[in-house]
């Protein structure tokens, strides 16, 4: 397919909804009958929506497919994606649109209560997704149950696919197919802890991935590739450009920055650098609203080089 025939640089599938954000002094919240909190806010986003909005803010052509309800929550999702200039094509789900309640403490840490309302038999119509799979350079699948049924068509078309396993511990079966059938795998070190390097090696050994990335918050991120040896390479964290307000969406922003780097021809360490910058930027505003632009991302990347805060290895491009 020629460059003129591509419709999307990235097609994101699944993972939209609305977050209700409750700010508390600390986590865990002490048990009591009632707690006085600040204003409770609602923000459309969730993991797939955030990646779609983040990559679009970076200037990529982005499509987004998801199953949402014909309800007020779904309308909020549609409005937010339209504001972000994302080409959103919904499939209407009788179960309605997903929600989450996120407790956020004074340091920006989060505890999320996720509304997993999708029924097990929910499917996205093939005639909705297949024409768009044929016109994208890259697919990013959120780990919704219905998205796993796209893998066969994605593989038949030869389209590269990424996924984010979030805090997978390596044991929960729901995540395994995504881990083993994706070319680029993101996960959070919070799930596997000290076992994260072993889990990264296992994903490469047992699956089709060429790259596994583990984010570790203030400790940066770790990258392991099929041809890069047995030890993950470390990419330092980047200090946020303003005080931390909310860590909601930071991991999704990291994915967006990484995918932008990949589209721009960076090597994996250069992609991880851009992911770290985008993730740090996302922490500076509430509810996944801090979307970094390509100009700001590249300027921050150059500034990090100028300060000399990154190791030569992590300056990869």
For each residue, the residues with C-beta under 8 A, 3 or more apart:
1: 5 6 135
2: 5
3: 6
4:
5: 1 2 135
6: 1 3 9 61 135 136 137
7: 61 63 132 135 136
8: 11 61 62 63 87 132 135 136 137
9: 6 55 60 61 62 136 137 138 263
10: 51 52 55 60 61 62 63 136 137 138 139 140 259 263
11: 8 62 63 64 65 132 133 136 138 139 140
12: 15 48 51 52 55 62 63 64 65 139 140 142
13: 48 64 65 66 124 129 139 140 141 142 147 150
14: 48 65 66 67 141 142 143 144 146 147
15: 12 46 47 48 49 51 66 142 143 144
16: 44 45 46 48 49 64 66 68 77 81 97 98
17: 44 45 46 49 73 77 97 98 99 100 115
18: 42 43 44 45 46 73 76 77 97 98 99 100
19: 42 43 44 45 46 99 100 101 102 112 248 287 288
20: 40 41 42 99 100 101 102
21: 40 41 42 43 102 104 246 248 286 287
22: 37 40 101 102 103 104
23: 37 38 104 105 106
24: 27 29 35 37 103 104 105
25: 105 106
26: 29 105 106
27: 24 103 105 109 111
28: 111
29: 24 26 35 103
30:
31:
32: 35
33:
34:
35: 24 29 32
36:
37: 22 23 24 40
38: 23
39:
40: 20 21 22 37
41: 20 21 286 287
42: 18 19 20 21 76 287
43: 18 19 21 248 286 287 288 289
44: 16 17 18 19 49 76 77 79 80 81
45: 16 17 18 19 49 50 53 80 248 249 252 287 288
46: 15 16 17 18 19 49 50 98 100
47: 15 50 51 142 164 166 251 252
48: 12 13 14 15 16 51 52 64 66 140 142 144
49: 15 16 17 44 45 46 52 53 64 66 77 80 81
50: 45 46 47 53 54 249 252 253 256 288
51: 10 12 15 47 48 54 55 140 142 164 252 255 256 259
52: 10 12 48 49 55 56 62 63 64 81 84 86 88
53: 45 49 50 56 57 80 81 84 86 288 291
54: 50 51 57 58 249 252 253 255 256 257 278 282 291 292
55: 9 10 12 51 52 58 60 62 256 259 260
56: 52 53 59 60 61 62 84 85 86
57: 53 54 84 256 291 292 293
58: 54 55 256 257 260 278 292 293 294 297
59: 56 260 293 294
60: 9 10 55 56 259 260 263
61: 6 7 8 9 10 56
62: 8 9 10 11 12 52 55 56 86 87
63: 7 8 10 11 12 52 86 87 88 89 132 136
64: 11 12 13 16 48 49 52 81 86 87 88 89
65: 11 12 13 14 88 89 90 91 124 128 129 132
66: 13 14 15 16 48 49 77 88 90 91
67: 14 90 91 92 93 118 122 124 144 146
68: 16 73 74 77 78 90 91 92 93 96 97 98
69: 73 74 92 93 94 95 96 97
70: 74 92
71: 74 75 96 97
72: 75 76
73: 17 18 68 69 76 77 96 97 98 99
74: 68 69 70 71 77 78 90 96 97
75: 71 72 78 79
76: 18 42 44 72 73 79 80
77: 16 17 18 44 49 66 68 73 74 80 81 88 97
78: 68 74 75 81 82 88 90
79: 44 75 76 82 83
80: 44 45 49 53 76 77 83 84
81: 16 44 49 52 53 64 77 78 84 86 88
82: 78 79 85 86 88
83: 79 80
84: 52 53 56 57 80 81 291
85: 56 82
86: 52 53 56 62 63 64 81 82
87: 8 62 63 64
88: 52 63 64 65 66 77 78 81 82
89: 63 64 65 128 132
90: 65 66 67 68 74 78
91: 65 66 67 68 124 125 128
92: 67 68 69 70
93: 67 68 69 96 97 118 122
94: 69
95: 69 117 118 119 122
96: 68 69 71 73 74 93 117
97: 16 17 18 68 69 71 73 74 77 93
98: 16 17 18 46 68 73 114 115 116 117 118
99: 17 18 19 20 73 115 117
100: 17 18 19 20 46 112 113 114 115
101: 19 20 22 112 113
102: 19 20 21 22 110 111 112 113 248
103: 22 24 27 29 110 111 112 113
104: 21 22 23 24 108 109 110 246 247 248
105: 23 24 25 26 27 108 109 110
106: 23 25 26
107: 244
108: 104 105 244 245 246 247 283
109: 27 104 105 247
110: 102 103 104 105 246 247 248
111: 27 28 102 103
112: 19 100 101 102 103
113: 100 101 102 103
114: 98 100
115: 17 98 99 100
116: 98
117: 95 96 98 99
118: 67 93 95 98 122 144 145 146
119: 95 122
120: 145
121:
122: 67 93 95 118 119 145 146
123: 146 149
124: 13 65 67 91 128 129 146 147 149 150
125: 91 128 129
126: 129 130 153
127: 130 131
128: 65 89 91 124 125 132
129: 13 65 124 125 126 132 133 150 153
130: 126 127 133 134 153
131: 127 134 135
132: 7 8 11 63 65 89 128 129 135 136
133: 11 129 130 136 139 150 153 154 157 159
134: 130 131 157
135: 1 5 6 7 8 131 132
136: 6 7 8 9 10 11 63 132 133 139 159
137: 6 8 9 10 159 160 263
138: 9 10 11 159 160 161 162 259 262 263
139: 10 11 12 13 133 136 150 154 159 160 161 162
140: 10 11 12 13 48 51 161 162 163 164 255 259
141: 13 14 147 148 150 151 154 161 162 163 178 182
142: 12 13 14 15 47 48 51 147 163 164
143: 14 15 147 163 164 165 166 174 175 178
144: 14 15 48 67 118 147
145: 118 120 122 148 174
146: 14 67 118 122 123 124 149
147: 13 14 124 141 142 143 144 150
148: 141 145 151 177 178
149: 123 124 146 152
150: 13 124 129 133 139 141 147 153 154
151: 141 148 154 155 161 177 181
152: 149 155 156
153: 126 129 130 133 150 156 157
154: 133 139 141 150 151 157 159 161
155: 151 152 158 181
156: 152 153
157: 133 134 153 154
158: 155
159: 133 136 137 138 139 154
160: 137 138 139 183 184
161: 138 139 140 141 151 154 181 182 183 184
162: 138 139 140 141 182 183 184 185 186 255 259
163: 140 141 142 143 178 179 182 184 185 186
164: 47 51 140 142 143 186 187 251 252 255
165: 143 168 175 178 179 185 186 187 188 191
166: 47 143 187 188 191 251
167: 187 188 190 191
168: 165 172 175 179 187 188 191 192 199
169: 172 191 192 195
170: 191 192 195 199 202
171:
172: 168 169 175 176
173: 176
174: 143 145
175: 143 165 168 172 178 179
176: 172 173 179 180
177: 148 151 180 181
178: 141 143 148 163 165 175 181 182 185
179: 163 165 168 175 176 182 185 187 203 207 209
180: 176 177 203 206 207 208 209
181: 151 155 161 177 178 207 208
182: 141 161 162 163 178 179 185 207 208 209
183: 160 161 162 208 209 210 211
184: 160 161 162 163 209 210 211 213 262
185: 162 163 165 178 179 182 203 207 209 211 212 213
186: 162 163 164 165 212 213 214 215 251 254 255 258
187: 164 165 166 167 168 179 191 192 196 199 200 212 213 214 215
188: 165 166 167 168 191 214 215 216 251
189: 192 193 196 214 215 216 217 219 222
190: 167 193 216 217
191: 165 166 167 168 169 170 187 188 196
192: 168 169 170 187 189 195 196 198 199
193: 189 190 196
194:
195: 169 170 192 198 199
196: 187 189 191 192 193 199 200 214 216 222 232
197: 200 201 222 224 231 232
198: 192 195 201 202
199: 168 170 187 192 195 196 202 203
200: 187 196 197 203 204 212 214 222 224 232
201: 197 198 204 205 224 230
202: 170 198 199 205 206
203: 179 180 185 199 200 206 207 209 212
204: 200 201 207 209 210 212 224 225 226
205: 201 202
206: 180 202 203
207: 179 180 181 182 185 203 204
208: 180 181 182 183
209: 179 180 182 183 184 185 203 204 212 226
210: 183 184 204 225 226
211: 183 184 185 223 224 225 226 268
212: 185 186 187 200 203 204 209 223 224 225 232
213: 184 185 186 187 221 222 223 224 258 268 272 275
214: 186 187 188 189 196 200 221 222 224 232
215: 186 187 188 189 221 251 254 275 279
216: 188 189 190 196 219 220 221 222 237
217: 189 190 237 247
218: 237
219: 189 216 237
220: 216 234 235 236 237 276
221: 213 214 215 216 234 235 237 254 272 275 276
222: 189 196 197 200 213 214 216 232 233 234 235
223: 211 212 213 228 232 233 235 268 269 272
224: 197 200 201 204 211 212 213 214 228 231 232 233
225: 204 210 211 212 228 268
226: 204 209 210 211
227:
228: 223 224 225 233 268
229:
230: 201
231: 197 224
232: 196 197 200 212 214 222 223 224
233: 222 223 224 228 269 313 314
234: 220 221 222 314
235: 220 221 222 223 269 272 273 276 314
236: 220 276 309 310 311 314
237: 216 217 218 219 220 221 276 280
238: 273 276 277 279 280 300 304
239: 280
240: 243 244 280 281 283 284
241: 280 281 284 300
242: 284
243: 240 284
244: 107 108 240 247 283 284
245: 108 283 284 285 286
246: 21 104 108 110 249 283 285 286 287 288
247: 104 108 109 110 217 244 250 282 283
248: 19 21 43 45 102 104 110 286 287 288
249: 45 50 54 246 252 253 282 287 288 290
250: 247 253 254 279 280 282 283
251: 47 164 166 186 188 215 254 255 279
252: 45 47 50 51 54 164 249 255 256 282 288
253: 50 54 249 250 256 257 275 278 279 281 282 288 290 291 292
254: 186 215 221 250 251 257 258 275 276 278 279
255: 51 54 140 162 164 186 251 252 258 259 275
256: 50 51 54 55 57 58 252 253 259 260 275 278
257: 54 58 253 254 260 261 271 274 275 276 277 278 279 292 297
258: 186 213 254 255 261 262 271 272 274 275
259: 10 51 55 60 138 140 162 255 256 262 263 271
260: 55 58 59 60 256 257 263 264 274 278 294 297
261: 257 258 264 266 270 271 272 273 274 275
262: 138 184 258 259 265 266 271
263: 9 10 60 137 138 259 260
264: 260 261
265: 262
266: 261 262 270 271 273 274 316 317
267: 270 271 316 317
268: 211 213 223 225 228 271 272 316
269: 223 233 235 272 273 313 314 315 316
270: 261 266 267 273 274 315 316 317
271: 257 258 259 261 262 266 267 268 274 275
272: 213 221 223 235 258 261 268 269 275 276 314
273: 235 238 261 266 269 270 276 277 301 304 310 314 315 316
274: 257 258 260 261 266 270 271 277 278 297 301
275: 213 215 221 253 254 255 256 257 258 261 271 272 278 279
276: 220 221 235 236 237 238 254 257 272 273 279 280
277: 238 257 273 274 280 281 292 297 300 301 304
278: 54 58 253 254 256 257 260 274 275 281 282 292 297
279: 215 238 250 251 253 254 257 275 276 282 283
280: 237 238 239 240 241 250 276 277 283 284
281: 240 241 253 277 278 284 290 292 296 297 300
282: 54 247 249 250 252 253 278 279 285 288 290 291 292
283: 108 240 244 245 246 247 250 279 280 290
284: 240 241 242 243 244 245 280 281 290
285: 245 246 282 289 290
286: 21 41 43 245 246 248 289
287: 19 21 41 42 43 45 246 248 249
288: 19 43 45 50 53 246 248 249 252 253 282
289: 43 285 286
290: 249 253 281 282 283 284 285
291: 53 54 57 84 253 282
292: 54 57 58 253 257 277 278 281 282 296 297 300
293: 57 58 59 296 297
294: 58 59 260 297 298
295: 298 299
296: 281 292 293 299 300
297: 58 257 260 274 277 278 281 292 293 294 300 301
298: 294 295 301 302
299: 295 296 302 303
300: 238 241 277 281 292 296 297 303 304
301: 273 274 277 297 298 304 305
302: 298 299 305 306
303: 299 300 306 307
304: 238 273 277 300 301 307 309 310
305: 301 302 308 310 315
306: 302 303
307: 303 304
308: 305
309: 236 304
310: 236 273 304 305 314 315
311: 236 314 315
312: 315
313: 233 269 316
314: 233 234 235 236 269 272 273 310 311
315: 269 270 273 305 310 311 312
316: 266 267 268 269 270 273 313
317: 266 267 270
